[in-house]
Amino acid sequence: MQSPRQTADESSGRSAEHGPGAGPGAGSSGVSPRQSSDRSSGQGDDHGPGHSSDRKPGNGPGSGSGHDSGGSPGQAPARGRRGQATAWREARALAARAGCGAAPRTERLSLDSALGHVLAEPLTALTDLPSFDTSAMDGWVVAGPGPWALGSSESGGGELGILAGHSAPAPLPDGEGVRIATGARIPANATAVIRSEHAHVDESRGLLYAQRQVIPGQDIRPRGQECRSGDQLLPAGTVVTPAVLGLSAAAGYDELVTVPRPRVDVLVLGDELLTAGLPHDGLIRDALGPMIGPWLRALGAEVSAPRRLGDDAEALQHALTTSDADLVITTGGTAAGPVDHVHPVLAKIGAGLLVDGVAVRPGHPMLLARLPSGGPYLVGLPGNPLAAVSGLLTLAEPLLRGLAGRAPEEPYRVVVRDEVHGHPHDTRLVPVVHRVGSAKGVGSQAGNGAGAGVEHVVPLHYNGPAMLRGIAAADGLAVVPPGGVRSGTEVEILDLPWASAMPWTEGCFT
């Protein structure tokens, strides 16, 4: 068995995971023909299809991390030394704080429009629930001990008895029983409700008999059983689900005060990208444009259609300075190649860099900035698809949670079935899929007996920075610390936005 410590090959940027085709870009048809030459620094594996960092000659192994090395005033800071990259957890926490620190905004939405938004204030009951004593079952409402006389009182409400949606019935005299429907108001002086299937009517004698013991209060929902007016039902920050809409309506609401969805602009950079057809003549398909918008919508954002700017610094500057979004996402161009314009443009317009590189693989060259004069945030994603996913989960997801008023997700850990190699210095994010069942070696090493029925995750093949095949089959990313982990070790899991809707079934990538 190999050591979980990374091999010499991996330190040059190659993936250590799961055999053929698993290396960064290995076997991938999406690697840019202008792939980075900066391999000796370990940076070049993150810049990917059509978005490589050093896409023209002149940024060789001696040029550091591929970021601006100049120190002139007003430009993005140099970042040629590993120690200047922000630790992964610190970067994620900083993005979350930035989102939570934004000026709060609210809007009132009708219940029909509020689904998927976030409550800006606690949901407080506007009425008792239920607002009057109601019948929990179809049957007979009775007063006093039985047997009970039928139909001798005006309490009956006609042949159908007491129905839901009607005003309060007359008090029920002792010794009488009346038909009642589920949800109907209980008459004053009633003792209990007897379910239809537990009652017997003697038509000839006009009497109702109970076939089981009658307990006072049975099958009656008393006023305020669920809540009293003024009770807090849900805290601010709750996502409005269909169930929340139902509770809101029951509690008396027509509108909800919510946090507006964060607005996001997506800017796709790179002259080498095609929007249709097969790759040809050094041109490749844009994989990020179709992926990022739906991904951000799954995180609760309102996303504009992707704008493809090519490698045009002026177009990028104009797009940034005229955006009225809360967040701008760029793909590629985050390093210092001849046509990597993100850092120079940010410096030119006076943006503040909050994170300039993260100690994570893939995705090392990601960045987080704030545009001047209270402008939008910007998350610069590397161009390689899996590296871009790493940037979405590291910076964009916690930032959007804060902007949307959502509480941060509680981290959780799951046993990993297989040994996972690690980077010598950086965190790795590895696509995984959840499994429940026997996994050889998992149970015994994790202290869970023989492993039968143990929840665990399985690392997936095709996890190089330029690949999407692995993440497309995944329901999460495992957070692998520097040096890697052995089989049976618990690792933190980052769920994908749609993970809860995925069945945990075996696939062809494990």
C-alpha positions, 0 to 999 in steps of 0.5 A, a space after each residue: 500500500 502506498 503512503 498517503 504522503 504525496 509522491 514526487 510526481 504529485 508535487 509537480 502538479 499531477 494528481 495522485 488519485 485512482 489510476 489512469 486518467 486521474 492526473 491533472 489534465 491527463 487524458 482530458 480533451 479540455 486542456 487549453 492548447 496554451 497550457 501553463 508552463 509554470 509547472 515547477 512552481 506547482 501552480 500551473 495545474 489550476 488554470 485549465 481549459 481555455 483559461 490557462 495562466 501562462 498562455 503565451 511564452 515568457 512565464 517560465 519556471 523561474 517566474 514564481 507562482 504566475 502572479 504579478 511580480 511587480 510592486 508598483 503602487 496601486 497594483 495587485 500585490 506580488 505573490 511569488 512565495 507560497 507563504 502568501 497564499 491564504 490557508 483554505 479554512 482562513 479564505 473560506 472564513 474570510 469570504 463568509 465574514 465579507 458576505 455577512 458584513 454587507 449592508 442588510 437589505 429586505 423586501 416583502 414578497 407574497 407567499 407565491 413569490 417567496 419560495 427559496 428566499 431567506 427570512 429577513 426576520 423571525 416568523 412570529 405567529 399572528 394567531 393561535 394555531 389552531 385558532 379554536 378547538 377543532 376535531 382531529 377526526 371525522 366521527 361524533 362529538 359527545 358530551 358527558 358519559 354514554 350512550 348518547 342520544 342523537 339528533 335531539 339538539 339544534 347542535 347537530 347542524 343538519 343531517 350532515 352534522 357539524 362541518 368545517 368552515 362554519 361558525 361556532 355551533 350551539 353548546 352540546 347538552 350533556 348526554 348528546 352526540 352529533 356528527 362532526 367533520 375533521 377540522 370543524 369547530 368543537 361545540 362548547 361543553 363537548 367531552 371528546 370526539 369518537 372516531 366513526 370506526 369506533 362508534 356504533 349507532 342503534 338507529 331503532 333506539 336513537 343511541 350512539 355507543 362507543 366501542 372503545 373507552 372514551 378519554 376526555 379530550 380525545 381527538 380534539 385539537 385544543 386552541 393554541 396546541 401548536 402555538 400561541 399568537 406571538 410565538 416565534 415559529 422560525 428564526 431569521 435566516 431560515 430558507 423558505 421551503 414549501 413547508 415554510 410557506 404552508 406554516 406562514 399561511 396557517 400563521 396568518 401571513 400574506 407576505 414575508 419579509 425576506 432577504 433579496 437574492 444576491 445578484 451575480 454577473 458571470 464574465 467568461 474570459 478567454 479567446 480560445 473558447 467555443 460555445 458550440 460544436 467540437 474543438 478545432 484549430 486550438 479552440 475548445 468548448 467553454 465548459 464553465 459558462 454553462 455550468 456556473 450559472 445553474 450552480 450559483 442559482 442552486 446556491 440561491 443567487 439570481 444570475 445574469 446570462 454569462 457574458 463572454 469577453 474574450 481576452 479583452 482588458 478594456 471589456 473586462 474593465 467596463 463590465 466591472 465598473 458598470 456592474 450593479 450586481 452584488 457579486 461578479 464571477 470571472 473565469 480564468 485570467 487570474 494569474 500573470 500571463 500576457 492575456 491574464 487581465 484580472 489582476 491588472 484591471 483590478 489594480 487599475 480600478 482601485 479594487 481591494 484584494 481580500 484573498 489573492 491565492 489560496 493554499 488548496 488544490 485544485 484552485 490555487 490561483 482563485 481570488 476575492 476582491 471588493 470593487 471600489 466605492 461600495 461596488 460588488 465583490 468579485 470572485 476570480 475563478 481559475 479556468 480549469 473546470 474542477 479548479 473553478 468548482 474548488 473556487 466556487 465552494 471555497 469563496 463564492 458559496 460562503 460569500 453568497 450565504 452571507 449575502 443571502 442571509 443564510 446561516 453557515 452550514 455546520 461542517 460534518 465528517 465522514 469516514 473515507 473508504 480509500 487512501 487519498 494522497 495529499 499535497 505536501 503543503 496545501 489542502 486538497 478537495 477531492 470529489 467523492 460519493 456517499 455510500 452506506 454498507 460494507 466497505 472493507 477496512 472502513 469499519 475496523 479502522 474507524 471503530 465501527 465493527 465490521 463495516 456493515 451499514 457504515 456511512 462512508 465516502 468513496 473518492 472518485 476517478 477523474 479528479 484532475 483540475 481540467 476534468 469534470 467527469 469525476 465531479 459530475 458523478 459526485 455528491 460532495 468534495 472531501 477536504 484532504 489535509 496536507 499529506 493525505 489520509 489513510 483508509 478509514 480516516 474521517 474527513 470533512 465533506 463539502 456537499 454539492 448544492 444538489 446532493 440531497 436530491 441524489 440517490 446513493 447508488 454505485 456508479 462507474 467512477 469509484 
